[in-house]
Amino acid sequence: MLLLIALTLLKIVAIVLVFVMVVATLMTWADRKQSALIQDRIGPNRANIGNVRAAGLVHILADALKTLFKEDFVPRDANSALFGIAPFLAFVPALLSFAVIPVGDTWCPDGQIAVQNFRDVCLAGEPQSYFQISSMGAGLLCIFAIVSLGVYGSSIGGWASNNKYALIGGVRVSAQMVSYEVTMGLTLVGLLMIYQSVDLNEMVRAQGELLWGFVPKWGIIVQPLSFVLFFTAAIAETKRPPFDIPEAESELGAGYFIEYSAMRFALFTLSEYVASVLVAMMVTTLFLGGWQVPWLYGDGFHNPFTGELALALPYAVVKLIQVGAFCFKTILLCWFQLMIRWTLPRFRYDQLMRLGWKVILPLSLANVLITAVWLLWIDSPK
């Protein structure tokens, strides 16, 4: 029992603290640096330690120190209890969602495996989930259940501040997140029909299969429209530009957290970056093969046309490559989200609602219908 607890804590530290929080923190720097490059500016370059600026990375430490020592106040007429708990209601659900995302495949004891039907099968012992905090059969449903709680933090923070701008931001964030959660679920129905599972690890394993003998069965290949719609809806869920209607600076100052300062303000801001990492990891898992590397299985690389082993690799090396591939895909998608932020202008509120309900939602339903007809056609006797 103690060994199981220690292993779980180790996975939490490795996945959430070492990877997710580090990537989210670096995104605060990359966000400003990328905007500077796009706008032909220098970007963060003033903070230094002994005249060492490290391309502006010292600004991350400066931000942390500033938020720690800045005055933390509560507005006079605010609901102090709800005002204090709101940032945690926004931040904690985002962190909990990472518990069911598989960073790598299960580990076979002693590395004794056989490749059968494009999957690794353990020959001895029970496979262990060393690369997933919680191996849950309904992992995808669990993520949606947890993520849906995030709306409470933002909306309660806007209402508890007793500020008109914050209240408008809270109303906007409620409408936006509820609207796009419906779309996010529908965009994945076609994917569930193809992979026939809500277990994220099983969905990733299914993406290791080959279409036409050589093309990986990744979600982006079998459901390209679903990929575009889900990615769009997921970015809207993070409340990041161009979907930052709840905190539109030109209209609302800072929106639902305009009255927050110090670490409470930092929690709201960091929760958006953590949500961006979550979006990247979900898209990687569902559409980009997760930890899968094309034609790489437990014993090495296989020839996609003959299925024979082309390059033998140690089992531990294969696992390292798979985890590295997952991290690379996630970081690439985080960068792509920043590119979208600094490329597209902000939507108006009516445009945001129209996009969700009149464009993405009907297309999601059409995608489900087309997928169902296609599956019926290929399964029907010829």
N, C-alpha and C positions, 0 to 999 in steps of 0.2 A: 504493500500500500504506500509506504513512504517513498519507494522507488518510483511508483507511478506519479505521485505528487511532484517529486523532484523533476521527473521527465517533462511533465506538463508545464511546470514553471520555466524550465529551460527552453521549451518551445515558445512560450509566451515572450520570453526575453529575446530570443533569436528572431522571431517573426515580427512581433509588434514593436518592441523597443529598438532593436538593432536595425531592422530593415524599414518598417513602415514609418516610424517616427523620424528616422534619419532622412529618408527620402522626402517626407512631408516638410521637414525643416529646411532641407536644401532647396525645396521648391520655392520657399519664401525668398531665397537669394536668386534663384534662376528666374523667377517671375520678374524681378526688377532688372536683372541683367539682360534678359531676353527683350524686355520692352525697350531698354536703352539701345540695343543693337538694331531693333526694328525702326526706332525713331531717330537713329543716328546720334545717340548720346553716349556718354561714357558709362553712366550707371553708378552704382554704389562703389565709392573709392576713397572715402574720407576716413573711416574708422581704421585704426591700425594699432599694432602692438610692436613697439620698438621700430617704427617706420616700416613694418612688414604689413602690407595690405592684403596679400593673398587673393588678388583679383576680386576683392570686395567680400570675401567670406567672413572677415572679421565682423561685418555688419550683423551676422547672425548672433554672435556673442553680445554685441551692443544692444540688439533688440531684446535679448533675454534679460540683460541687466536693467534695461530701461523699464520693462514691464514689471520686474520684481520690485523695483524701488519707487515706482510711480505711485502717486496717491490713489488709493482705492476708496471711492465714495459711493454713497447711495442717495439718489434724489430724495428730497424732503417728503414728497407726497407719494413715493413709490411703495409698492408692497414689498417690504424688505425680504420676507421669506422667499417668495417666488422670484424676486429679483436676484437673490443669491444663488438659487438652485438652477436657474435657467441655463447658464453656460455649461453646467455639468450634464444636463439633460440633452444638450446638443452635442457634446463631445464624447460622452461615454458610449452611446449606441454606435457611433462610427467606429470606435475601437473594438467593440464586441463582435462586430461583423466579421472581423478577420479570423475568428476562431474556427470557422468551417471551411476556409479557402485552402485547398491543397497546394502547397508550394512544390511538392514532389510526390512521386508515387510511393506506395508502401515498400517497406524494406523486407526482403526475404532473408531469413537467417542463413548465415554461412554463404550467402550469395548463390545458392543452388537454385537455378531457374531454368525454365524452358520456355521458348517462344511459341505460343499456340494462338492462331487466329489474331495475329498482330498484338498479342498481349503477353506480359510476363506472368508465368505461372510458377509459384513456389513449389519446389520438389520436396522440401523438408521444413517442418515447423510452420507456425502461424505467421502470416505477414504482419509487420508492425507499422503503425502510422507515426513515423518519426518526423514527417514533414507536414503535418496537419495537427493543429492544436486539439480539435475535437472531431473525430471521425463520425459524422452524423449522416444517416441515410437520407434525410430530408434537408440537406444543407442549403439548397437554393431557397426553399421556403423559409428557412430560418433567417437567411439574410434579409429577405423582404420583410419579415416580421420585425426584425430588429431595426432596420433602416427606417421603417415607417414611424418609429418612436421619435426620430430626430425632429420631426415637425413640432413636437411639444416644446422643446427647448427654445426654438426660435420664436414661436408664436407667444409663448408665455413671457419670454423676455421682452417682447414688444409691448404686451399688455401691462406687465408689472411696472414698466418704467414710468407710466403715467405721463407719456409724452405723445403729442399728436403725430409727429413724424415716426416715432417708434411704433405706434399703434397701426398706422397705415402700412409700415413695413411688415408687421406681424400678420396683418390680414393678407397682404400680398404673398408672404411666404407660405401661409396655410393653403391658399388657393393654388399656388404654383406646385408645391410638393404633392398635394393630394391629386392634382390633375395628372402630373407626369408619372406618379406611381402606378396609376391605372394603365398608362401606356407602356411602362416598363414591363409590367407583367404580361400584357398581351403580345409584346414583341417577341417574347421567349416561348410562346406556346408552340410555334412551328418547330423550334429547336427541341423542345421536350417530346414532340411527336416523332421526331427522327431518332433521337437517342433513347427515348422511352425510359427516362430515369430523371429523378430530381437530386440524385447523389452526385455531387460535383466531381468526385474522384472517378465515378463510373462514366460521367460525361466526357472527362478528359481522356480516359482510356479508350472510349469509343472513337475519339478523334485520332487515335493512332492507326485506325484502319485506313486502307488505301482505296481510292476510287479509280476505276479504269486501270488498276494495276500499279499506279505510280503516284497519284495525287493524294496527299493526306486529306482525310475526311474532317477537316477543320470546320468549325461553325461558319466562318466567313465564306467558305466555299459552297456549303450546302444551303446557307441562309444569308446571302449577301444583303438583301433588303432589311432583314431583321437586324443585321449588324449595324447598319446606318441608323435605323430608327432607335435601337436600344442605346447606342452611343450618344445620340442626340438627347434622348430623354434622360439618360444618366447624368449628362453634363448639366442639364436643367435642374436635376435634383440637388446638385452640389451648390446651386445658387451662385455659380461663378460666371463671369462674363462669357458670352453675351447674354446670359440669362440672370444677371444680377439685379433684377427688378426690385426685390425686397430691400436692397441697400443702395439704391441709385443715388450716387453722390450729388448729382445735379438737381435732384428733386427732394431727397429726404436726408441729406447730410451723410448719415451712415445707416439709415434705416432702423431696423429692429434693435440694433445694439448701439444706438447713438448715445445713450446715457451711460454706457459702460466704459470703464477705464482699467488700467493696470492688467493684472492676470486674468480677470474676467473677460476683458476685451480680447486678450491674447487667446483665450480658450475658444471663443467664437471664431476668431480668424483661423486658428490652427485647425479647428474642426472642418473647415472648408477644404484646407489642403489635405487633411487626412481622408476626407470624402473623395477627393480627386484621386488619391492613391487607391482607394477602394474601387472606384470606377475602373481604373487601369487594371487592377487585379481581376475584377469580374469579367471585363472584356477579354483579357488574356485567357482566363479559364474557360469561358464559354465559346469564344470565337477564334482564338489564335492557338488552340491546341494546348493551352496551359503549359505544363512542364514538358510536353511532347516536343521532340526534335525529329524532323522528317527522317524516317527510315532508321531511327536509332531505337534499339530495344535493349533489354537487360544484358545481352552478351556482346553488343557492339552494333556497328552499322551493317544493314542488310541491303543487298541488291534489290531495288524496288521491282525489277522485272522478273527475276528468277526466285526471289525470296531467300536466297542463300546468304550466309554470313560473308560479308565482304571485308570487314575490318573488326577483328576481335579486340575488345577492351575490357579491362578489369571492371568488376561490378561496381566498385566504389567510384571509379572514374565516370562511369555512365551516370550514376546518381548525381555526381557533382556537375556534370554537363547539363543535366535536366534542370536542376535547381538554378544553375546559372542562366539557362535559357529563359526560365520563368521570370527571373529578376530583370533580365535584359528587355524582355517584351514589356514588362510593367513600366520600367523607366522610360522606354521609348514612347509609350502611350501617355505618360505624364508630360513628357516634352511636347507631344502633339496637342494636348489640352492647353498648354501655355501658348502654343502657336495659334490656336483657335481664339484664345482670349485676346491676343494682341493683333488679330487680323480682322475679326468681325465686329461691327458696331453693335451696341446694345439694342435689343428689341424693345419696342414699346409694350406696355402692359397688355393692350388689346391684341397686339401681334403675337405675344407669347401665348395667350389663351387660344387664339385662332390656330396657331401652329400645333398646339397640343391636341385640341379637340376636333379640329376640322381637317387636319392634314395627317399627323402621325397616327392618330387613333384609327381613322378609316383605312389607312395603308396597312396598319397592323392586322386589322380584321381581314383585309384582302389577302395578306400574306398567309394567314391561318387557313383561309379557304383554298388558296392555290396549293399550299403544302399538303392539305388533306386530299385534294383531288389527285395530286401527283403520287402520293403514297398509295392511294387506292388503285391507280393505274399500274404502277410497277408491281403491286402485289396481286393483281388480278390474273387469273390463268390466261395464258396466251393461246 
